Amino acid sequence: MTRWFASLGPGLMLAAAAIGVSHLVQATRAGADYGLSFIWLIILISVLKYPAFRFAVDYASVTNRSLVHAYSRLGRAPIGWLLVSFVVDMFIATSAVSLVTAGLLISVFDLPISGPHVAIGVVVVSALVLLNGKYSRAERLIKVLVVSFSVLTIIAMLVALPLLGGEGRDLFAQVSPSRGLAVFVIAMAGWMPMPMSGSVFLSSWACQKKALGNHPFDHKSAVADLRFGWTLTVVIAISFAIMGTAILFQTDRVVPTNAGAFATELLSVFTTLIGGWSYPLIALTAIAVMWSTVLALMDVVPRVTARLIDCMTGRTETASTKYSALLAVQVIGITLIMLLLLQSFAAFIDFATSTAFVTAPALAYYNYRAVTSPDVASHYKPASFLIVWHWTGITALSVFAVAFILERFF
């Protein structure tokens, strides 16, 4: 058991990064506002995205290179799409995750400070930690934290199951087509269970895991690791939707629209189900998991962006020195977003998660191009059923992307 846990790597790192805005916020809101009406969407979008992440693992585990290298070999268009995706992750996605972390801190420690200002503090402290090289120590705790939080979440969900439909209450909302509903559906699907750019990060983590050499991490192990991490993210998302239904939707409690109040409501879901004794454990674990997500994004996005710049300039074999500069740019950009652009917690989270659809179809397509390139030996190329599955996903993601563009600009 210990050896198996130690062998887990990129898949669990992916789960740690995924259990954030899409799970704690969007899945809970889905249950609170619509009951179990959108459980199917969580499952469907997770199934549709899976092949693109599988291709990332296939490419990295076979070639020992990340998808950044593959994209740089495919031409300027793939690099352009990847760069746009990294900009979204560097500023918008990291801002959203920082804001949720700030909400938890405000709720748990009763801070008399606004969410945006606390979020700026979270970002600055995270940057200082990363510049001092201490993230490598914190990274060792991520697996323990995400497993602990996942176990607590699943226990709370199991306790919530008997409460569903209590006192004759409906399990499903009366859903009618509307602009607000469309916005929410697009937003939840955008980051469920992970933005498509996460596949690029996954390929980087897979290369790092293999380079460590502490445990065997061949192609078979890498695929098994992904399956475990992916399944865990889907189970946790469904768990939050069920808890939101049992505690919020069925009791007609209104979901707060600011970060601190939302975090308070979220933590109350756990304490209602498990008991007040669990509050310190749940609160500290949730903060740690969310902060690890902030650290992961602020570490990996500047690094892969720096690597992409190196590939674009032809310096593919040299270590980048741009990380610190890009990290500083990220902190400045997030600070400006928090001070000048943030008006509503819920609206910003919806916008942040929706923007993931702009680049998702393109990145999914180029992941396919990478895994079918000459870099990958023929017996590692995807089977026919996986290719059909992947193109079905690309088509669905394209529909969501078009819907997002139409909703935002027309």
Helices and strands as residue ranges (DSSP letters): H 2-7, H 10-18, I 21-27, H 28-34, H 39-63, H 67-74, H 76-87, I 88-93, H 94-109, H 115-131, H 135-160, G 161-163, G 166-168, H 179-190, H 198-212, H 219-243, I 244-248, G 249-251, H 259-274, G 276-278, H 279-312, H 323-336, I 337-341, H 345-354, H 356-371, G 378-380, H 384-409
